[in-house]
């Protein structure tokens, strides 16, 4: 049986299953300084979310004189884990790619609707005693072009709901063929600039890497047409429920100030927690504190999937979602 560190929380039922299987589970968050000093050296496995940073030196410190051999990411993105360092040290890295899909899909659509109908702004003005009915005329999603930056599992789920509301779905993803996209009633663009030029509504669904850092920037935001496919002068809108850092937040603020963007909403930020971020003061911005996977259903699925991955690892098998 193994000794498992759970650093950012886990579903209670999953914790009970691990303990019932005979594993020792320690619930505690470790700061980066502690990790760099080998805080995980006496664990066989660690389960993290986005708050724990498994950097190269943190992994080296826990493996050089220790026994760490498994890093589980309770979620999708693994940009907080140095995969190269893990591989070099013989540590298998797994994530739970499908468990939170529906939750993130629904939050993305929620942010799209909230942006175009000024839901957050309407609530704020109402609370201050301002009946701003005439100033909050929004626009419909139906008849507009939605541009998806990336066309993986979550983006495809968003596409299904968006089409149900009458949107024309466009995407850019260098790893997906036009033929595959056509089968899902999506127009695939050859390059990202083309996507921005065609779409008044952009939603981000790619991983964060050196190649995607600030992929959404001032130049591309300025390309957005502001006029929907149905001829409505609806303005431009941006949603990011993927990873902070893909969107240049300073460029978004400038675009909101200049009117290039009519609305923007982020669930993820380059620096988290994002308290004090200048975007939070803009009336046409609304955000959420990285809650894409924060639903009862998603956390239950994430926990159950992580138990299966850990069980496979301790049984000497390669976990199905191992990425190295």
VOPAGU-2260 file (C-alpha; in pm, 1 decimal, decimal comma):
REM VOPAGU-2260
SITE   aa  ch    i         X         Y         Z
SITE  UNK   A    0       0,0       0,0       0,0
SITE  UNK   A    1     112,4     354,6     -63,2
SITE  UNK   A    2     150,4     687,6     109,6
SITE  UNK   A    3     -37,4     957,7     -81,2
SITE  UNK   A    4     -22,4    1336,4     -39,7
SITE  UNK   A    5    -335,3    1527,1    -142,5
SITE  UNK   A    6    -229,4    1889,8    -155,9
SITE  UNK   A    7    -529,2    2080,1    -293,0
SITE  UNK   A    8    -827,7    1885,9    -164,4
SITE  UNK   A    9   -1023,0    1589,4    -296,1
SITE  UNK   A   10   -1375,7    1450,6    -290,2
SITE  UNK   A   11   -1453,4    1288,4      46,4
SITE  UNK   A   12   -1581,1     969,1    -113,7
SITE  UNK   A   13   -1255,5     930,1    -307,3
SITE  UNK   A   14   -1050,1     982,0       7,4
SITE  UNK   A   15   -1254,9     715,8     183,8
SITE  UNK   A   16   -1199,8     471,7    -103,2
SITE  UNK   A   17    -824,0     522,3     -90,9
SITE  UNK   A   18    -813,8     471,6     284,9
SITE  UNK   A   19   -1038,6     165,8     260,6
SITE  UNK   A   20    -788,7      18,4      15,1
SITE  UNK   A   21    -519,7      49,7     281,5
SITE  UNK   A   22    -341,3     364,4     160,5
SITE  UNK   A   23    -223,5     634,8     397,8
SITE  UNK   A   24    -363,4     967,5     280,2
SITE  UNK   A   25    -226,2    1300,4     405,5
SITE  UNK   A   26    -430,1    1612,4     333,4
SITE  UNK   A   27    -202,5    1915,7     337,7
SITE  UNK   A   28    -108,2    2198,7     102,7
SITE  UNK   A   29     264,0    2258,1      51,0
SITE  UNK   A   30     407,7    2588,5     -63,1
SITE  UNK   A   31     668,7    2589,1    -338,4
SITE  UNK   A   32     952,5    2649,1     -92,0
SITE  UNK   A   33     854,8    2337,8     102,2
SITE  UNK   A   34     832,4    2133,5    -216,9
SITE  UNK   A   35    1178,0    2250,8    -323,3
SITE  UNK   A   36    1307,7    2124,7      11,0
SITE  UNK   A   37    1174,4    1774,7     -55,9
SITE  UNK   A   38     846,0    1788,9     134,9
SITE  UNK   A   39     708,7    1500,5     -74,5
SITE  UNK   A   40    1013,6    1275,0     -45,8
SITE  UNK   A   41     834,7    1039,6     194,0
SITE  UNK   A   42     531,6     993,4     -30,7
SITE  UNK   A   43     478,8     743,2    -310,0
SITE  UNK   A   44     222,7     962,4    -485,4
SITE  UNK   A   45      85,0    1314,3    -482,3
SITE  UNK   A   46    -250,0    1441,4    -608,0
SITE  UNK   A   47    -259,9    1811,0    -701,0
SITE  UNK   A   48    -488,4    2065,7    -859,3
SITE  UNK   A   49    -371,0    2396,7   -1003,4
SITE  UNK   A   50    -254,4    2555,1    -676,7
SITE  UNK   A   51      39,7    2319,1    -620,0
SITE  UNK   A   52     337,9    2391,2    -846,0
SITE  UNK   A   53     537,5    2079,8    -926,6
SITE  UNK   A   54     838,8    2254,3   -1076,0
SITE  UNK   A   55    1157,3    2084,3   -1188,7
SITE  UNK   A   56    1341,0    2151,9    -863,4
SITE  UNK   A   57    1039,7    2047,4    -655,2
SITE  UNK   A   58    1023,0    1713,1    -837,2
SITE  UNK   A   59    1400,3    1662,5    -820,1
SITE  UNK   A   60    1399,4    1730,8    -446,7
SITE  UNK   A   61    1129,3    1472,6    -378,1
SITE  UNK   A   62    1285,1    1206,1    -597,9
SITE  UNK   A   63    1658,7    1239,6    -541,2
SITE  UNK   A   64    1651,1    1100,6    -188,3
SITE  UNK   A   65    1285,4    1005,2    -182,7
SITE  UNK   A   66    1031,9     766,1    -330,2
SITE  UNK   A   67     783,1     984,2    -518,5
SITE  UNK   A   68     678,8     803,0    -836,5
SITE  UNK   A   69     328,9     931,9    -922,3
SITE  UNK   A   70     184,6    1280,3    -977,8
SITE  UNK   A   71    -189,0    1294,8   -1034,1
SITE  UNK   A   72    -350,2    1611,5   -1163,1
SITE  UNK   A   73    -710,8    1623,9   -1043,4
SITE  UNK   A   74    -824,1    1811,6   -1353,1
SITE  UNK   A   75    -711,5    1864,9   -1710,4
SITE  UNK   A   76    -428,0    2115,9   -1747,0
SITE  UNK   A   77     -78,4    2005,7   -1643,2
SITE  UNK   A   78     104,6    2334,7   -1696,6
SITE  UNK   A   79     180,6    2342,0   -1321,1
SITE  UNK   A   80     378,0    2017,3   -1355,8
SITE  UNK   A   81     721,8    1993,1   -1518,5
SITE  UNK   A   82     662,7    1685,1   -1732,8
SITE  UNK   A   83    1025,7    1664,5   -1846,6
SITE  UNK   A   84    1151,5    1660,8   -1488,5
SITE  UNK   A   85     895,1    1398,1   -1392,2
SITE  UNK   A   86     997,3    1175,8   -1683,8
SITE  UNK   A   87    1366,1    1219,7   -1602,9
SITE  UNK   A   88    1298,2    1103,2   -1247,8
SITE  UNK   A   89    1081,3     809,8   -1348,0
SITE  UNK   A   90     761,4     969,9   -1218,1
SITE  UNK   A   91     440,3     897,6   -1405,9
SITE  UNK   A   92     206,7    1196,4   -1453,7
SITE  UNK   A   93    -167,5    1147,1   -1500,4
SITE  UNK   A   94    -464,2    1379,2   -1532,1
SITE  UNK   A   95    -842,6    1332,8   -1541,1
SITE  UNK   A   96    -925,7    1483,1   -1881,5
SITE  UNK   A   97   -1293,9    1399,1   -1911,0
SITE  UNK   A   98   -1421,8    1435,9   -1556,5
SITE  UNK   A   99   -1483,6    1812,1   -1558,4
SITE  UNK   A  100   -1576,8    1855,9   -1925,6
SITE  UNK   A  101   -1947,3    1920,5   -1880,9
SITE  UNK   A  102   -1892,2    2162,4   -1594,1
SITE  UNK   A  103   -1650,2    2377,2   -1796,0
SITE  UNK   A  104   -1877,0    2362,9   -2101,8
SITE  UNK   A  105   -2171,4    2495,0   -1902,0
SITE  UNK   A  106   -1965,7    2769,4   -1734,8
SITE  UNK   A  107   -1836,5    2882,8   -2075,1
SITE  UNK   A  108   -2189,1    2916,6   -2210,2
SITE  UNK   A  109   -2291,4    3091,6   -1889,6
SITE  UNK   A  110   -2014,9    3348,4   -1933,2
SITE  UNK   A  111   -2110,7    3401,3   -2298,1
SITE  UNK   A  112   -2471,3    3472,0   -2205,8
SITE  UNK   A  113   -2373,7    3687,9   -1909,2
SITE  UNK   A  114   -2146,1    3896,8   -2132,3
SITE  UNK   A  115   -2391,5    3961,5   -2412,0
SITE  UNK   A  116   -2684,4    4030,5   -2176,0
SITE  UNK   A  117   -2479,0    4229,4   -1922,2
SITE  UNK   A  118   -2595,7    4007,3   -1636,0
SITE  UNK   A  119   -2314,2    4097,5   -1394,7
SITE  UNK   A  120   -2334,0    4467,9   -1475,6
SITE  UNK   A  121   -2713,4    4464,3   -1437,8
SITE  UNK   A  122   -2681,4    4306,3   -1094,4
SITE  UNK   A  123   -2416,9    4556,3    -981,9
SITE  UNK   A  124   -2615,7    4860,5   -1092,2
SITE  UNK   A  125   -2936,7    4725,2    -942,9
SITE  UNK   A  126   -2767,6    4679,4    -605,7
SITE  UNK   A  127   -2659,6    5045,3    -607,1
SITE  UNK   A  128   -3018,9    5158,8    -668,0
SITE  UNK   A  129   -2978,7    5230,5   -1040,2
SITE  UNK   A  130   -3262,2    5100,9   -1262,1
SITE  UNK   A  131   -3043,4    5097,7   -1576,8
SITE  UNK   A  132   -3294,4    4927,8   -1804,5
SITE  UNK   A  133   -3227,6    5150,0   -2107,6
SITE  UNK   A  134   -2849,6    5125,2   -2077,2
SITE  UNK   A  135   -2838,8    4745,5   -2071,9
SITE  UNK   A  136   -2969,6    4651,1   -2413,0
SITE  UNK   A  137   -2778,7    4335,9   -2506,4
SITE  UNK   A  138   -2763,2    4112,0   -2809,2
SITE  UNK   A  139   -2858,6    3753,0   -2883,8
SITE  UNK   A  140   -2612,7    3471,8   -2939,4
SITE  UNK   A  141   -2829,7    3330,8   -3216,7
SITE  UNK   A  142   -2712,7    3438,0   -3561,0
SITE  UNK   A  143   -2358,4    3518,9   -3445,0
SITE  UNK   A  144   -2029,0    3344,9   -3521,7
SITE  UNK   A  145   -1854,4    3175,8   -3231,2
SITE  UNK   A  146   -1479,9    3120,8   -3269,8
SITE  UNK   A  147   -1326,3    2839,7   -3067,0
SITE  UNK   A  148    -951,7    2859,6   -3006,1
SITE  UNK   A  149    -882,9    2486,5   -2986,8
SITE  UNK   A  150   -1129,5    2212,3   -3071,4
SITE  UNK   A  151   -1086,0    1945,0   -2808,9
SITE  UNK   A  152   -1338,0    1780,7   -2579,6
SITE  UNK   A  153   -1459,2    2094,7   -2399,9
SITE  UNK   A  154   -1472,0    2308,9   -2715,1
SITE  UNK   A  155   -1682,2    2043,8   -2888,6
SITE  UNK   A  156   -1924,1    2042,8   -2597,5
SITE  UNK   A  157   -1950,7    2421,6   -2619,9
SITE  UNK   A  158   -2008,4    2388,4   -2994,1
SITE  UNK   A  159   -2306,6    2159,3   -2940,1
SITE  UNK   A  160   -2478,4    2400,6   -2701,8
SITE  UNK   A  161   -2388,6    2705,4   -2909,9
SITE  UNK   A  162   -2539,0    2552,4   -3224,5
SITE  UNK   A  163   -2850,9    2476,5   -3023,0
SITE  UNK   A  164   -2881,4    2851,0   -2962,0
SITE  UNK   A  165   -2839,7    2928,8   -3330,4
SITE  UNK   A  166   -2472,8    3023,1   -3342,3
SITE  UNK   A  167   -2244,6    2947,2   -3636,9
SITE  UNK   A  168   -1945,5    2755,9   -3496,9
SITE  UNK   A  169   -1592,6    2822,7   -3620,7
SITE  UNK   A  170   -1264,4    2691,7   -3481,8
SITE  UNK   A  171    -889,2    2686,6   -3516,0
SITE  UNK   A  172    -693,3    2381,8   -3404,8
SITE  UNK   A  173    -379,9    2268,1   -3590,1
SITE  UNK   A  174    -434,3    1912,8   -3464,5
SITE  UNK   A  175    -788,6    1871,0   -3601,0
SITE  UNK   A  176    -864,8    1821,7   -3969,5
SITE  UNK   A  177   -1126,5    2021,7   -4156,7
SITE  UNK   A  178   -1300,5    1693,7   -4239,8
SITE  UNK   A  179   -1335,6    1598,0   -3873,0
SITE  UNK   A  180   -1465,2    1944,5   -3787,7
SITE  UNK   A  181   -1714,4    1937,4   -4074,9
SITE  UNK   A  182   -1866,7    1619,4   -3933,0
SITE  UNK   A  183   -1941,1    1820,7   -3619,8
SITE  UNK   A  184   -2088,6    2109,4   -3821,0
SITE  UNK   A  185   -1792,8    2335,9   -3749,4
SITE  UNK   A  186   -1595,5    2546,7   -3996,6
SITE  UNK   A  187   -1222,9    2497,3   -3936,6
SITE  UNK   A  188    -991,3    2790,1   -4014,7
SITE  UNK   A  189    -638,5    2754,5   -4150,8
SITE  UNK   A  190    -495,4    3009,1   -3907,9
SITE  UNK   A  191    -590,7    3196,3   -3592,8
SITE  UNK   A  192    -604,2    3538,7   -3757,0
SITE  UNK   A  193    -872,2    3412,9   -3993,3
SITE  UNK   A  194   -1080,1    3294,9   -3697,4
SITE  UNK   A  195   -1064,5    3633,6   -3523,8
SITE  UNK   A  196   -1152,1    3818,9   -3843,3
SITE  UNK   A  197   -1466,0    3608,4   -3886,1
SITE  UNK   A  198   -1604,2    3590,2   -3531,2
SITE  UNK   A  199   -1765,1    3835,9   -3293,5
SITE  UNK   A  200   -1753,0    3588,0   -3005,5
SITE  UNK   A  201   -1429,5    3408,4   -2911,7
SITE  UNK   A  202   -1391,0    3131,4   -2653,5
SITE  UNK   A  203   -1050,2    2990,9   -2556,8
SITE  UNK   A  204   -1002,2    2613,5   -2523,4
SITE  UNK   A  205    -632,9    2532,9   -2570,1
SITE  UNK   A  206    -353,3    2439,5   -2332,0
SITE  UNK   A  207    -103,7    2691,1   -2198,0
SITE  UNK   A  208     246,0    2650,5   -2340,4
SITE  UNK   A  209     526,5    2866,8   -2472,4
SITE  UNK   A  210     349,7    2861,4   -2809,1
SITE  UNK   A  211       9,9    2967,5   -2672,1
SITE  UNK   A  212     124,6    3230,1   -2420,0
SITE  UNK   A  213     -60,1    3555,7   -2505,7
SITE  UNK   A  214    -205,4    3388,2   -2812,9
SITE  UNK   A  215    -500,3    3623,6   -2768,6
SITE  UNK   A  216    -343,0    3967,8   -2795,7
SITE  UNK   A  217    -417,1    4324,5   -2901,5
SITE  UNK   A  218    -349,7    4258,5   -3269,8
SITE  UNK   A  219    -596,9    3971,5   -3287,5
SITE  UNK   A  220    -863,6    4143,5   -3079,4
SITE  UNK   A  221    -849,7    4436,8   -3322,8
SITE  UNK   A  222    -931,8    4196,5   -3608,6
SITE  UNK   A  223   -1275,4    4104,2   -3469,8
SITE  UNK   A  224   -1558,6    4236,4   -3690,7
SITE  UNK   A  225   -1808,8    4372,7   -3436,6
SITE  UNK   A  226   -2093,8    4283,7   -3672,2
SITE  UNK   A  227   -2263,2    3946,1   -3647,0
SITE  UNK   A  228   -2331,5    3707,6   -3932,5
SITE  UNK   A  229   -2695,6    3820,4   -3909,9
SITE  UNK   A  230   -2595,3    4184,3   -3965,4
SITE  UNK   A  231   -2644,2    4293,9   -3606,2
SITE  UNK   A  232   -2390,2    4544,8   -3475,4
SITE  UNK   A  233   -2339,7    4337,6   -3163,2
SITE  UNK   A  234   -1980,0    4419,4   -3069,2
SITE  UNK   A  235   -1710,2    4168,5   -2978,6
SITE  UNK   A  236   -1686,6    3932,9   -2682,0
SITE  UNK   A  237   -1414,2    3715,8   -2529,9
SITE  UNK   A  238   -1441,0    3424,9   -2284,8
SITE  UNK   A  239   -1155,9    3222,9   -2135,3
SITE  UNK   A  240   -1227,9    2924,0   -1912,2
SITE  UNK   A  241    -913,5    2736,8   -2018,7
SITE  UNK   A  242    -585,2    2864,2   -1872,2
SITE  UNK   A  243    -456,0    3200,1   -1757,6
SITE  UNK   A  244    -172,9    3336,1   -1967,5
SITE  UNK   A  245    -323,4    3240,7   -2302,2
SITE  UNK   A  246    -499,6    3576,8   -2298,3
SITE  UNK   A  247    -298,2    3898,4   -2269,4
SITE  UNK   A  248    -498,1    4065,8   -1990,9
SITE  UNK   A  249    -346,3    4410,7   -2050,1
SITE  UNK   A  250    -457,9    4386,6   -2414,0
SITE  UNK   A  251    -808,8    4291,8   -2301,1
SITE  UNK   A  252    -826,4    4593,4   -2071,0
SITE  UNK   A  253    -711,4    4823,0   -2352,0
SITE  UNK   A  254    -968,1    4668,1   -2587,8
SITE  UNK   A  255   -1246,9    4722,4   -2334,9
SITE  UNK   A  256   -1140,4    5082,2   -2283,0
SITE  UNK   A  257   -1124,7    5151,8   -2657,6
SITE  UNK   A  258   -1452,4    4975,8   -2736,6
SITE  UNK   A  259   -1289,4    4702,8   -2948,9
SITE  UNK   A  260   -1432,6    4457,5   -2697,5
SITE  UNK   A  261   -1788,8    4504,9   -2577,7
SITE  UNK   A  262   -1748,9    4246,1   -2307,1
SITE  UNK   A  263   -1491,6    4007,4   -2164,5
SITE  UNK   A  264   -1510,2    3735,0   -1903,6
SITE  UNK   A  265   -1235,0    3521,0   -1753,2
SITE  UNK   A  266   -1249,3    3226,1   -1519,7
SITE  UNK   A  267    -870,6    3193,6   -1526,5
SITE  UNK   A  268    -598,9    3455,1   -1483,1
SITE  UNK   A  269    -227,5    3480,7   -1545,2
SITE  UNK   A  270    -163,8    3546,4   -1177,0
SITE  UNK   A  271    -396,6    3380,6    -927,3
SITE  UNK   A  272    -557,4    3473,7    -701,2
SITE  UNK   A  273    -639,6    3772,6    -920,3
SITE  UNK   A  274    -734,7    4007,6    -637,8
SITE  UNK   A  275    -641,3    4360,4    -743,9
SITE  UNK   A  276    -638,4    4280,7   -1115,9
SITE  UNK   A  277    -725,5    4600,8   -1305,3
SITE  UNK   A  278    -984,6    4416,3   -1515,4
SITE  UNK   A  279   -1202,9    4370,5   -1209,4
SITE  UNK   A  280   -1273,1    4743,6   -1202,9
SITE  UNK   A  281   -1404,5    4762,2   -1558,9
SITE  UNK   A  282   -1783,4    4775,1   -1588,5
SITE  UNK   A  283   -1789,8    4555,0   -1900,5
SITE  UNK   A  284   -1576,2    4280,7   -1750,8
SITE  UNK   A  285   -1691,4    4000,7   -1526,8
SITE  UNK   A  286   -1497,1    3708,7   -1391,5
SITE  UNK   A  287   -1501,7    3404,4   -1167,5
SITE  UNK   A  288   -1225,6    3261,2    -945,2
SITE  UNK   A  289   -1117,8    2956,3   -1149,6
SITE  UNK   A  290   -1435,4    2758,0   -1083,7
SITE  UNK   A  291   -1468,5    2576,0   -1417,5
SITE  UNK   A  292   -1454,1    2234,8   -1251,6
SITE  UNK   A  293   -1610,0    2344,1    -922,7
SITE  UNK   A  294   -1934,1    2148,4    -936,7
SITE  UNK   A  295   -2050,9    1864,9    -715,5
SITE  UNK   A  296   -2075,5    1633,5   -1014,5
SITE  UNK   A  297   -1732,1    1714,3   -1155,6
SITE  UNK   A  298   -1554,6    1670,9    -823,5
SITE  UNK   A  299   -1721,1    1334,6    -771,1
SITE  UNK   A  300   -1607,2    1220,9   -1116,6
SITE  UNK   A  301   -1255,1    1361,5   -1069,7
SITE  UNK   A  302   -1216,4    1183,7    -736,3
SITE  UNK   A  303   -1342,1     850,6    -868,9
SITE  UNK   A  304   -1113,9     872,6   -1172,8
SITE  UNK   A  305    -810,9     954,6    -957,8
SITE  UNK   A  306    -882,3     651,4    -738,1
SITE  UNK   A  307    -882,9     432,1   -1049,5
SITE  UNK   A  308    -554,4     580,5   -1169,7
SITE  UNK   A  309    -386,1     535,7    -833,0
SITE  UNK   A  310    -516,4     179,3    -804,1
SITE  UNK   A  311    -370,3      93,7   -1143,6
SITE  UNK   A  312     -37,1     251,2   -1048,7
SITE  UNK   A  313      -7,2      65,5    -717,4
SITE  UNK   A  314    -107,7    -259,2    -890,6
SITE  UNK   A  315     193,1    -216,1   -1118,9
SITE  UNK   A  316      -4,7    -118,6   -1428,1
SITE  UNK   A  317      28,4     187,8   -1649,8
SITE  UNK   A  318    -263,1     426,9   -1574,8
SITE  UNK   A  319    -483,1     492,5   -1878,0
SITE  UNK   A  320    -434,5     869,7   -1873,6
SITE  UNK   A  321     -56,9     865,6   -1821,7
SITE  UNK   A  322      90,9    1145,4   -2033,1
SITE  UNK   A  323     460,8    1055,0   -2008,6
